[in-house]
């Protein structure tokens, strides 16, 4: 491939958006998904699973919209995206309340709170992430 003469053209970086899905992540002929749309876990900032899941949903919805005049793909994605209210509250609390850091070091190692953390972080009760 002749990569010996390569050079970096541009570097980019930034914070992972954990504030929730953008209010306007779609319009007319534009649809953002994944990190670009704020579709990440508000607690862990994880987004690969959501990017894949909602990227595929968006692709299917775009095809349906173009081939069969289905609903706008953004509307389809918005309806499918979970609200995550409990996770957003937990993130807000963790960022602002000093007791949250104390919980992290002690209580969360105990079984009851480990299960609670699994529920909040990974939504294991519903089989979703």
N, C-alpha and C positions, 0 to 999 in steps of 0.2 A: 504493500500500500504506500510505500514511500513516506513514512511518518517521521523520518529523521530530521527534516527541516521544519517541523511543526512549531507553531508559536501560539501562545494564549492570546485570543482576540478580545476576550472580555471575561470578567469575573463578577458574579453577583451573589448576594447573600442577604439575609434578613431574618427577622423574627418570624416564628411560626404563628399564624393568626389563631388564637384560642378564644376569641371573643364571640364565636358563633358564626353561623352562615350569614354572608352578606345579605342585606335587605333586598338588594337588586342584583342578583347574580345572573340574570338573563334579561335580554331585551331584543326585540326584533330578530336579527340574524346572529346574535351572540349568546353563548351559553358558557359560563365558567363552571368547572367542577374541581374537586380535590382542594388542595391548599389555596389555589387562586380564588376559590369561592368561600373559603373559611370552613370547609368540610373536614374538620379534624376534631379529635377528642379534646374537649375543653380541659381535661385533667392531664392526659399524658402527651398531648400534642401529636399523637399518632394519627397518620392519615393514609397510609398505603392501602389498607383494607377498604376504607371509604372511597378513596380515589378510584380504585379498581371497580368496586361495586357500582358507584354512581357514574363513573365513566362509561361502563358497559350499558347501564340503564339509559344514559344520555344518548349513546350511539344507537341503541334500539329505538328510542323515541324519535330521534332525528330521521332515521330510516322510515319509520311509520308516518311521520309528518310529511316527508317528501314523496313517498310512494302511495300513501293512502289518504292523504290530507287529514292525518290524525291531529290531536291537540298539540299545542306548542310544546316542544321538548322541555323547556324550562318549567312549565306547569306540571308536567309529569314528574320531573325530578323533585320539585318542591313538595308535591303531595307525598312522595315516598320518603323524604328525609325526616328522621325522627326529631322531636323537639329537644330532647336531652335536658330538660329543665333541672332535674336533680343534679346532673353533672355540672351544669353551669353554676348552680348554687354552691356546690362543693368547691369548684374552682375559685369562685368569688371569696368564699370563706377562707380557703387555704391562703390566698394571696393577701388577705387583709387582717385575719385574726391570729394573734400570736399563739393561741392555744392549739391551732392546727399543727404547728411545727412540733409542739410537745407530743401531740397524739402520734405523729409520724415516728417518733423515736421509741415510744413505749407501748402504747395500747394496741397499735396496729399489728404488733407481733403476736398478739393473743388470737386464739382460734375464732372467737365470735367476730372480732373486728377484721380478721383476715377475710372471713366470708363476706362481711359487709363491703370491704374494699373490692373484692372480686365482683360483687354485684354492681358497685358504682363504676369501677374502672372498666370492667369487661362485659357487663350486662349478662352474666352467665345464666341467670334465671330464665332469660328469654332466648338464649342461644345466639345472641347477637354480640357484635363488638362495636 
